[in-house]
Amino acid sequence: MRLLGPLGLAGRQTRRVVPARVRALPAFRAERLLRSKVKRLQHLEGSNVANLRGQGTEFDSFREYVAGDDVRAIDWRATARATDVLVRTRRPERNRHMLMLLDTGRISAGRVGDGTRLDASIEAALLLGGLAAAAGDTVDLLAFDRRPRAEVRGVGGKGLQLKLMHAMAGITPALVDTDSAGLVRAAVQRTRRRSLVVWFTSLDGAAVEENLLPVLPVLAQRHRVLIVSVTDPEIAAAATRRDRLLDLYAAAAAESVLAERALVQESLRRTGIAVVAASPERLPEALADEYLELKQSGAL
C-alpha cells in the first residue's frame, strides 16, 4: 500500500503555491489636501452661489436678495408672488464627465525633484479623481504611449479613487516617443459626450510643436481641454543664481527655457486651451484649484 504523506500521494509532488507579487499602490501624499478641496466644492454647491451662471450650472433654489447679488439672478415671477425680492441660486452641475490622459512615453521618465514626471502626474491625477468623485462627476483614465497601458472607464463615487490607484499602480514610463495622434484617436473613441479632457504631458517647446499642436484641434473642437505639465524647480532656481560666472551662464539658459515655456502656454491659452504647469509639490493643488475654478465659473 502506498502511504499518503503530508504533501499528498506518495511519489507525487505537489507544487508549492507562491502568492502573486502584489503591486505597490502609488503614494498619495496629496490626500491631505482632499478634505479642504472638498469643503470648498461644497461651499460652491451651497445656497450662497446666486452669482454662479453658465452652461455648467443648474438651478438649485430661491432665496432673498441681498446687497451684492447679481441683479440678473433675480427671478421676477417668483418675486411677484412673494413679499421679498427673490434670486435663483445655482450650483455646479453634477454627473459631468472627465477623461484623464496620462502620457507614459519617454518624456514621462524625466527626473523632476525626487521622482519622475510620471510620479508627479499620478499624484495630481489621484487628487483630481477624488475631487471629481465628490463633485458627482464620472471619470475615465487612459494611460498611453504607443498603446494603452492602463484604463479606467466610466467610474464615479466612492470607489473611483481606489480604482484609479490600482490602475496606475503598475504603470512605468516607456522609453519610446508617444504616438500623440494615436492617443487622441483613442480619446475620441472613448468620449462621445462633451467632456473635460485633462492631458498630462510635457510643455517643452519641441514636444508641443511636434506632438501637441497638430492634434489638439481635434480634441478642442469637441471638448474642453486642460494641459497639465510638471515643471522642474531646479530650472527656476538656476534662473535666480548670479554669484559666479558659471552661474550666469546657467541662469541665462534657465531664463531661455522659462521664456519659451511662457510663450507656449500663452499660445495654447489663446486657442482656448487651459494650462496648469507647476512643480511636483505644487501640481496636485494647482490642478485641483483649476478644476474648482471651472466648476465655479460654470465652464464644467
C-alpha positions as CSV (number, residue, x, y, z in Angstrom):
1,M,0.0,0.0,0.0
2,R,1.3,3.4,-0.9
3,L,1.2,5.8,2.0
4,L,-0.1,9.3,2.0
5,G,2.5,11.9,3.0
6,P,1.9,15.5,4.2
7,L,2.2,16.7,0.6
8,G,-0.2,14.3,-1.0
9,L,0.1,10.9,-2.6
10,A,3.4,9.1,-2.2
11,G,5.5,9.5,-5.3
12,R,3.7,12.6,-6.4
13,Q,5.0,16.1,-5.6
14,T,2.6,18.9,-5.2
15,R,3.5,22.3,-6.5
16,R,4.1,24.9,-3.9
17,V,1.7,27.8,-4.3
18,V,3.6,31.1,-4.3
19,P,1.4,34.2,-3.9
20,A,1.5,36.6,-6.8
21,R,3.5,39.7,-6.3
22,V,1.3,42.4,-5.0
23,R,1.9,45.7,-6.9
24,A,2.5,48.6,-4.6
25,L,-0.1,51.3,-4.8
26,P,1.2,54.7,-5.8
27,A,2.0,57.1,-3.0
28,F,-0.8,59.6,-2.4
29,R,0.8,62.4,-0.3
30,A,-1.7,64.9,-1.7
31,E,-4.5,63.1,0.1
32,R,-4.1,65.6,2.9
33,L,-5.4,68.3,0.6
34,L,-8.5,66.4,-0.4
35,R,-10.6,67.4,2.6
36,S,-10.1,71.1,2.2
37,K,-10.8,71.0,-1.5
38,V,-14.0,69.0,-1.0
39,K,-15.1,71.7,1.6
40,R,-14.5,74.4,-1.0
41,L,-16.5,72.3,-3.5
42,Q,-19.4,72.0,-1.0
43,H,-19.2,75.8,-0.5
44,L,-19.7,76.2,-4.2
45,E,-22.7,73.9,-4.1
46,G,-24.3,75.7,-1.2
47,S,-27.1,78.2,-1.2
48,N,-24.8,81.2,-1.5
49,V,-24.0,80.7,-5.2
50,A,-26.6,83.1,-6.7
51,N,-23.9,84.7,-8.8
52,L,-22.9,81.4,-10.5
53,R,-24.1,81.4,-14.0
54,G,-23.1,79.4,-17.1
55,Q,-23.7,76.2,-19.0
56,G,-22.1,74.2,-16.2
57,T,-24.6,75.3,-13.6
58,E,-28.1,74.2,-12.8
59,F,-31.0,75.8,-10.8
60,D,-30.9,75.0,-7.1
61,S,-33.5,77.1,-5.1
62,F,-34.7,80.6,-4.3
63,R,-33.6,82.9,-1.5
64,E,-34.0,86.5,-0.6
65,Y,-31.9,89.1,-2.5
66,V,-29.0,90.6,-0.5
67,A,-26.7,93.5,-1.4
68,G,-24.0,92.4,-3.7
69,D,-26.1,89.7,-5.6
70,D,-26.1,89.8,-9.3
71,V,-29.3,91.5,-10.4
72,R,-29.5,89.1,-13.3
73,A,-30.2,86.3,-10.8
74,I,-33.5,88.0,-9.6
75,D,-36.5,85.9,-10.6
76,W,-39.2,88.4,-11.2
77,R,-42.0,85.9,-11.5
78,A,-41.2,84.4,-8.1
79,T,-40.7,87.9,-6.7
80,A,-44.2,88.9,-7.9
81,R,-45.7,86.0,-5.9
82,A,-43.7,86.8,-2.8
83,T,-43.3,89.7,-0.4
84,D,-39.5,89.9,-0.9
85,V,-37.2,90.1,-3.9
86,L,-36.0,86.5,-4.7
87,V,-33.0,85.3,-6.5
88,R,-32.4,82.0,-8.2
89,T,-29.4,80.2,-6.7
90,R,-27.4,77.9,-8.9
91,R,-24.9,75.2,-8.3
92,P,-22.3,73.4,-10.4
93,E,-23.8,70.6,-12.4
94,R,-23.2,67.1,-11.2
95,N,-22.7,64.0,-13.3
96,R,-20.3,65.7,-15.7
97,H,-17.6,63.7,-17.5
98,M,-13.9,63.9,-17.3
99,L,-11.2,62.0,-19.3
100,M,-7.7,62.0,-17.9
101,L,-4.9,61.2,-20.5
102,L,-1.6,60.1,-19.0
103,D,1.3,60.3,-21.3
104,T,3.6,57.4,-20.4
105,G,6.2,57.9,-23.1
106,R,9.8,58.9,-22.9
107,I,9.2,62.4,-21.5
108,S,7.4,60.9,-18.5
109,A,10.6,59.2,-17.4
110,G,12.4,62.5,-16.8
111,R,13.5,63.1,-13.3
112,V,12.0,66.1,-11.6
113,G,12.6,66.6,-7.9
114,D,12.6,63.3,-6.0
115,G,10.7,61.3,-8.7
116,T,9.8,61.2,-12.3
117,R,7.3,63.3,-14.3
118,L,5.0,60.3,-14.3
119,D,5.1,60.1,-10.5
120,A,4.1,63.7,-10.2
121,S,1.3,63.3,-12.8
122,I,-0.1,60.3,-11.0
123,E,-0.2,62.2,-7.7
124,A,-2.1,65.0,-9.3
125,A,-4.5,62.7,-11.1
126,L,-5.4,60.9,-7.8
127,L,-6.3,64.2,-6.1
128,L,-8.3,65.3,-9.1
129,G,-10.1,62.0,-9.2
130,G,-11.0,62.2,-5.6
131,L,-12.4,65.7,-6.0
132,A,-14.3,64.8,-9.2
133,A,-15.9,61.9,-7.3
134,A,-17.0,64.2,-4.5
135,A,-18.5,66.5,-7.2
136,G,-20.6,63.7,-8.6
137,D,-18.7,63.5,-11.9
138,T,-17.7,60.4,-13.7
139,V,-14.1,59.8,-14.7
140,D,-12.2,57.9,-17.4
141,L,-8.5,57.3,-17.4
142,L,-6.3,56.4,-20.3
143,A,-2.5,55.8,-19.8
144,F,-0.9,55.7,-23.3
145,D,2.4,55.9,-25.2
146,R,2.3,53.7,-28.3
147,R,-0.6,51.7,-26.9
148,P,-2.9,51.8,-23.9
149,R,-1.0,50.9,-20.7
150,A,-3.9,51.2,-18.2
151,E,-7.5,52.2,-18.4
152,V,-10.5,53.1,-16.2
153,R,-13.9,53.6,-17.8
154,G,-17.0,55.4,-16.5
155,V,-16.3,55.3,-12.8
156,G,-17.6,57.7,-10.1
157,G,-18.5,57.8,-6.5
158,K,-16.5,56.5,-3.5
159,G,-14.9,53.6,-5.5
160,L,-13.3,55.9,-8.0
161,Q,-10.1,56.8,-6.2
162,L,-9.3,53.2,-5.4
163,K,-9.9,52.1,-9.0
164,L,-7.5,54.8,-10.2
165,M,-4.9,53.8,-7.7
166,H,-5.0,50.2,-8.8
167,A,-5.0,51.1,-12.5
168,M,-1.9,53.3,-12.1
169,A,0.0,51.1,-9.7
170,G,1.8,49.1,-12.4
171,I,2.5,52.0,-14.9
172,T,6.1,52.7,-15.7
173,P,7.5,55.1,-18.3
174,A,8.1,53.5,-21.7
175,L,11.3,54.7,-23.4
176,V,9.5,55.5,-26.7
177,D,8.1,58.6,-28.2
178,T,4.4,58.9,-27.6
179,D,2.1,58.5,-30.5
180,S,0.1,61.7,-29.8
181,A,-2.2,61.1,-32.8
182,G,-3.0,57.6,-31.7
183,L,-3.6,58.9,-28.2
184,V,-6.1,61.5,-29.5
185,R,-7.9,58.9,-31.6
186,A,-8.2,56.6,-28.6
187,A,-9.5,59.5,-26.5
188,V,-12.1,60.5,-29.1
189,Q,-13.3,56.9,-29.4
190,R,-13.9,56.7,-25.7
191,T,-15.5,60.1,-25.2
192,R,-18.7,60.7,-27.2
193,R,-20.3,63.4,-25.0
194,R,-18.7,66.8,-24.3
195,S,-16.1,66.4,-21.5
196,L,-13.2,67.9,-19.7
197,V,-10.1,66.3,-21.2
198,V,-7.1,66.6,-18.8
199,W,-3.9,65.7,-20.6
200,F,-0.8,65.1,-18.5
201,T,2.2,65.8,-20.8
202,S,5.2,68.0,-21.4
203,L,5.2,71.7,-22.4
204,D,8.7,71.6,-23.8
205,G,8.8,73.7,-26.9
206,A,9.8,71.0,-29.4
207,A,7.4,68.5,-27.9
208,V,4.5,70.9,-28.2
209,E,5.4,71.9,-31.7
210,E,5.7,68.3,-33.0
211,N,3.3,66.4,-30.8
212,L,0.6,68.6,-29.4
213,L,-0.2,71.4,-31.8
214,P,-1.0,69.2,-34.8
215,V,-3.6,67.1,-32.8
216,L,-5.0,69.4,-30.2
217,P,-7.7,71.0,-32.5
218,V,-9.3,67.6,-32.9
219,L,-9.9,67.4,-29.1
220,A,-10.6,71.1,-28.6
221,Q,-13.4,71.3,-31.1
222,R,-15.3,68.6,-29.2
223,H,-14.2,69.0,-25.6
224,R,-12.8,71.4,-23.1
225,V,-9.1,70.7,-22.9
226,L,-6.7,71.2,-20.0
227,I,-3.0,70.6,-20.4
228,V,-1.1,69.6,-17.2
229,S,2.6,69.7,-17.1
230,V,5.3,69.2,-14.4
231,T,7.9,71.9,-14.2
232,D,11.4,71.4,-12.8
233,P,12.0,73.7,-9.8
234,E,15.8,73.5,-10.4
235,I,15.3,75.5,-13.6
236,A,13.5,78.2,-11.8
237,A,16.2,78.2,-9.0
238,A,19.0,78.3,-11.6
239,A,17.5,81.4,-13.2
240,T,17.9,83.3,-9.9
241,R,21.6,82.4,-9.2
242,R,24.1,85.1,-10.2
243,D,27.1,84.6,-7.8
244,R,29.6,83.1,-10.1
245,L,30.4,83.3,-13.8
246,L,29.2,79.8,-14.4
247,D,26.0,80.7,-12.5
248,L,25.4,83.5,-15.1
249,Y,25.6,81.1,-18.0
250,A,23.3,78.6,-16.2
251,A,20.9,81.5,-15.4
252,A,20.8,82.6,-19.0
253,A,20.0,79.1,-20.2
254,A,17.3,78.7,-17.5
255,E,15.7,82.0,-18.4
256,S,15.6,81.0,-22.0
257,V,13.7,77.8,-21.1
258,L,11.3,79.7,-18.9
259,A,10.6,82.3,-21.6
260,E,10.0,79.6,-24.1
261,R,7.6,77.8,-21.8
262,A,5.7,81.0,-21.1
263,L,5.3,81.6,-24.9
264,V,4.0,78.0,-25.3
265,Q,1.4,78.4,-22.5
266,E,0.2,81.8,-23.9
267,S,-0.2,80.4,-27.4
268,L,-2.3,77.5,-26.0
269,R,-4.4,79.8,-23.9
270,R,-5.2,81.9,-27.0
271,T,-6.6,78.8,-28.7
272,G,-8.9,78.2,-25.7
273,I,-6.8,75.5,-24.1
274,A,-6.2,75.9,-20.4
275,V,-2.8,75.1,-18.9
276,V,-1.7,74.1,-15.4
277,A,2.1,74.0,-15.0
278,A,3.7,73.6,-11.6
279,S,6.5,71.9,-9.6
280,P,5.8,68.3,-8.4
281,E,4.9,69.6,-4.9
282,R,2.5,72.3,-6.2
283,L,1.0,70.4,-9.1
284,P,-1.8,68.5,-7.3
285,E,-3.2,71.5,-5.6
286,A,-2.8,73.8,-8.6
287,L,-4.8,71.2,-10.7
288,A,-7.5,70.9,-8.0
289,D,-7.9,74.6,-7.9
290,E,-8.2,74.9,-11.6
291,Y,-10.9,72.2,-11.6
292,L,-12.8,74.2,-8.9
293,E,-12.5,77.4,-10.9
294,L,-14.0,75.6,-13.9
295,K,-16.9,74.5,-11.6
296,Q,-17.3,78.0,-10.1
297,S,-17.4,79.7,-13.5
298,G,-19.9,77.3,-14.9
299,A,-17.4,76.1,-17.6
300,L,-17.8,72.5,-16.3
